[in-house]
């Protein structure tokens, strides 16, 4: 028997602290046991390799604790960097990248290639068994072409913008995911899909994740981004919102800009049957574990 005092010995104290953390996480682990958790990992949050490795560890720990995680990743900044490197000019309209045939080939190469396989590698290095896929695999996601209307500032007339090969999920077939989940495999999905009449379409990663979460009946959808969550007018984090409250904040302008489509994705996922959606800062170390396995939480939870 050791004669060291746990109250004064640093090594003993550290072990006791670890044990307390595990015990405190137990009810959270039980809540999510065998549940499907869809995590969208955003492009800006992916820029730092150590943050990516921390994220990979979180995902492996979730899987080891009985959760069925599904990862959907973005890659906007990385796509932009590759297009610039290749001298392909990229234009935006209504917040979406206009994607011609040359651009969509680069989008697929970056998303389903380098980013997807990098993330798969990090998860595997952390002890998991990740499987890299895109919406094309098994016709998982069929996309319909997206068009957007913008107001011409000179004539004040709405003009329809052709965004090219930009799509939104028209249907989701979970056959492939159903075969993977529950078998110690972690699907990592690139938001690229087949069009209704063939071809390749670039899909917004938030929208893609919402459609996947809804089709799977996920218990949680986590949208990791580069902001703490939904902020009030004084820039303080709002911990929890109902759908009605979220819509009211959009209507009065509290939720604005790029946060609007994120919150609309949350509402869509909830209406498809997801129990709760969280918007949180993906740059915070181990943000996923803070949100799911502690009382603290790490972002804004939106519920029905």
QUIUR-V578078 format. One record per pair of residues at least 12 apart in sequence whose C-alpha atoms are under 7 Angstrom apart, sorted by the first residue. I is the first residue (numbers start at 1). J is the second residue. D is the distance in Angstrom with one decimal. If there is no record, write none. Layout:
{{I & J & D} {I & J & D}}
This chain:
{{25 & 293 & 5.2} {25 & 294 & 6.0} {28 & 292 & 6.7} {28 & 293 & 5.1} {28 & 294 & 7.0} {29 & 65 & 6.6} {29 & 293 & 6.5} {32 & 67 & 6.0} {33 & 66 & 5.0} {33 & 67 & 5.4} {34 & 66 & 5.3} {34 & 67 & 5.0} {34 & 68 & 6.1} {35 & 67 & 5.4} {35 & 68 & 5.9} {35 & 219 & 6.1} {36 & 67 & 6.4} {36 & 68 & 4.7} {36 & 69 & 5.8} {36 & 218 & 4.8} {36 & 219 & 5.8} {37 & 68 & 6.1} {37 & 69 & 4.8} {37 & 70 & 6.2} {37 & 218 & 5.6} {37 & 219 & 6.0} {37 & 220 & 5.0} {37 & 221 & 6.0} {38 & 69 & 5.8} {38 & 70 & 4.7} {38 & 71 & 5.9} {38 & 213 & 5.9} {38 & 218 & 6.7} {38 & 220 & 6.4} {38 & 221 & 4.8} {38 & 222 & 6.3} {39 & 70 & 6.1} {39 & 71 & 4.9} {39 & 72 & 6.1} {39 & 221 & 5.8} {39 & 222 & 4.7} {39 & 223 & 6.2} {40 & 71 & 5.9} {40 & 72 & 4.6} {40 & 73 & 5.5} {40 & 206 & 6.7} {40 & 209 & 6.1} {40 & 222 & 6.0} {40 & 223 & 4.9} {40 & 224 & 5.8} {41 & 72 & 6.2} {41 & 73 & 4.6} {41 & 74 & 6.3} {41 & 223 & 6.7} {41 & 224 & 5.2} {42 & 73 & 5.9} {42 & 74 & 4.9} {42 & 75 & 6.8} {42 & 224 & 5.7} {42 & 225 & 5.2} {43 & 74 & 4.9} {43 & 75 & 4.2} {43 & 76 & 5.5} {43 & 77 & 6.0} {44 & 77 & 6.7} {44 & 225 & 6.9} {44 & 226 & 6.2} {45 & 225 & 5.9} {45 & 226 & 5.8} {45 & 282 & 5.1} {45 & 283 & 5.3} {51 & 283 & 6.4} {51 & 285 & 6.4} {53 & 122 & 5.9} {54 & 285 & 6.4} {54 & 286 & 5.9} {55 & 286 & 6.1} {56 & 122 & 5.8} {56 & 123 & 4.7} {56 & 126 & 6.6} {57 & 123 & 6.7} {57 & 126 & 5.6} {58 & 286 & 6.2} {58 & 288 & 6.4} {58 & 289 & 6.1} {60 & 123 & 6.6} {60 & 126 & 6.8} {60 & 127 & 6.8} {60 & 128 & 5.3} {68 & 181 & 6.2} {68 & 182 & 6.4} {69 & 186 & 6.3} {70 & 186 & 6.2} {70 & 187 & 5.4} {70 & 188 & 6.3} {71 & 187 & 6.2} {71 & 188 & 4.7} {71 & 189 & 6.0} {72 & 188 & 5.9} {72 & 189 & 4.7} {72 & 190 & 6.1} {72 & 205 & 7.0} {72 & 209 & 5.9} {73 & 189 & 6.5} {73 & 190 & 5.9} {73 & 205 & 6.4} {74 & 205 & 5.2} {75 & 111 & 6.3} {79 & 107 & 6.0} {79 & 110 & 6.2} {94 & 148 & 6.6} {94 & 150 & 6.7} {98 & 163 & 4.5} {98 & 164 & 5.9} {99 & 163 & 6.0} {99 & 164 & 5.0} {99 & 165 & 5.2} {99 & 166 & 6.2} {100 & 164 & 5.2} {100 & 165 & 6.0} {104 & 165 & 6.6} {104 & 202 & 6.7} {108 & 192 & 6.6} {111 & 190 & 5.6} {112 & 134 & 6.2} {112 & 190 & 5.3} {116 & 132 & 6.1} {116 & 188 & 6.9} {116 & 190 & 6.4} {117 & 132 & 6.5} {120 & 132 & 6.2} {120 & 188 & 6.8} {129 & 184 & 6.8} {129 & 185 & 5.1} {129 & 186 & 6.0} {130 & 185 & 5.7} {130 & 186 & 4.5} {130 & 187 & 5.8} {130 & 188 & 6.6} {131 & 185 & 6.7} {131 & 186 & 5.9} {131 & 187 & 4.9} {131 & 188 & 5.9} {132 & 187 & 6.1} {132 & 188 & 4.8} {132 & 189 & 6.1} {133 & 187 & 6.9} {133 & 188 & 6.0} {133 & 189 & 4.9} {133 & 190 & 6.3} {134 & 189 & 4.9} {134 & 190 & 4.5} {134 & 191 & 6.1} {134 & 192 & 5.7} {134 & 193 & 7.0} {135 & 189 & 7.0} {135 & 190 & 6.7} {135 & 191 & 6.0} {135 & 192 & 5.3} {135 & 193 & 4.5} {136 & 192 & 6.6} {136 & 193 & 4.8} {136 & 194 & 5.4} {138 & 176 & 6.2} {139 & 173 & 6.7} {140 & 172 & 5.5} {140 & 173 & 4.7} {140 & 174 & 6.1} {141 & 169 & 6.2} {141 & 171 & 5.9} {141 & 172 & 4.6} {141 & 173 & 6.4} {141 & 193 & 5.6} {141 & 194 & 6.8} {142 & 169 & 5.9} {142 & 170 & 5.7} {142 & 171 & 5.3} {142 & 172 & 6.5} {142 & 193 & 5.9} {142 & 194 & 5.2} {142 & 195 & 5.6} {142 & 196 & 6.0} {143 & 167 & 5.2} {143 & 168 & 5.1} {143 & 169 & 4.5} {143 & 170 & 5.0} {143 & 193 & 5.9} {143 & 194 & 6.0} {143 & 195 & 4.8} {143 & 196 & 6.0} {143 & 201 & 6.8} {144 & 167 & 5.2} {144 & 168 & 5.5} {144 & 169 & 6.3} {144 & 170 & 5.5} {144 & 195 & 6.0} {144 & 196 & 6.0} {145 & 165 & 6.9} {145 & 166 & 6.0} {145 & 167 & 4.4} {145 & 168 & 6.6} {146 & 163 & 6.8} {146 & 166 & 5.7} {146 & 167 & 5.0} {146 & 168 & 6.3} {147 & 160 & 6.8} {147 & 161 & 6.0} {147 & 162 & 5.6} {147 & 163 & 6.0} {148 & 160 & 5.7} {148 & 161 & 5.4} {149 & 161 & 5.8} {165 & 200 & 6.9} {165 & 201 & 4.9} {165 & 202 & 6.2} {166 & 201 & 5.3} {166 & 202 & 4.8} {166 & 203 & 6.0} {167 & 201 & 5.4} {167 & 202 & 5.8} {167 & 203 & 5.1} {168 & 203 & 5.6} {169 & 208 & 6.6} {169 & 211 & 6.7} {172 & 212 & 6.9} {172 & 215 & 6.5} {174 & 216 & 7.0} {191 & 203 & 5.4} {191 & 204 & 6.8} {191 & 205 & 5.5} {191 & 208 & 6.0} {206 & 262 & 6.7} {206 & 265 & 6.6} {207 & 265 & 5.8} {210 & 265 & 6.0} {210 & 266 & 6.9} {210 & 269 & 5.0} {211 & 269 & 6.6} {213 & 269 & 6.6} {213 & 274 & 6.6} {214 & 269 & 5.2} {214 & 272 & 4.8} {214 & 273 & 5.8} {214 & 274 & 5.7} {217 & 273 & 5.6} {217 & 274 & 5.4} {218 & 274 & 5.2} {218 & 275 & 7.0} {219 & 274 & 5.6} {219 & 275 & 5.0} {219 & 276 & 6.5} {220 & 274 & 6.3} {220 & 275 & 6.0} {220 & 276 & 5.1} {220 & 277 & 5.6} {221 & 276 & 6.6} {221 & 277 & 4.7} {221 & 278 & 6.3} {222 & 277 & 5.8} {222 & 278 & 4.8} {222 & 279 & 6.1} {223 & 278 & 6.1} {223 & 279 & 4.8} {223 & 280 & 6.3} {224 & 279 & 6.2} {224 & 280 & 5.2} {224 & 281 & 5.5} {224 & 282 & 4.5} {225 & 280 & 6.2} {225 & 281 & 5.1} {225 & 282 & 5.2} {226 & 281 & 5.1} {226 & 282 & 6.0} {226 & 283 & 6.4} {227 & 280 & 6.6} {227 & 281 & 5.0} {228 & 280 & 5.1} {228 & 281 & 4.5} {228 & 299 & 5.8} {229 & 279 & 5.0} {229 & 280 & 4.8} {229 & 281 & 6.6} {229 & 299 & 5.0} {229 & 300 & 5.1} {230 & 300 & 5.9} {232 & 254 & 6.3} {233 & 254 & 5.9} {238 & 300 & 5.9} {239 & 299 & 6.3} {239 & 300 & 4.6} {239 & 301 & 6.2} {240 & 300 & 5.3} {240 & 301 & 4.6} {240 & 302 & 5.8} {241 & 301 & 6.3} {241 & 302 & 4.8} {241 & 303 & 6.4} {242 & 302 & 5.6} {242 & 303 & 5.0} {242 & 304 & 5.6} {243 & 267 & 6.3} {243 & 302 & 6.7} {243 & 303 & 6.3} {243 & 304 & 5.5} {270 & 303 & 7.0} {270 & 304 & 6.3} {275 & 303 & 6.7} {276 & 301 & 6.6} {276 & 302 & 5.9} {276 & 303 & 4.9} {277 & 301 & 5.7} {277 & 302 & 5.2} {277 & 303 & 6.7} {278 & 299 & 6.2} {278 & 300 & 5.3} {278 & 301 & 4.4} {278 & 302 & 6.2} {279 & 299 & 5.6} {279 & 300 & 5.3} {279 & 301 & 6.8} {280 & 298 & 6.0} {280 & 299 & 4.2} {280 & 300 & 6.5} {281 & 299 & 7.0}}
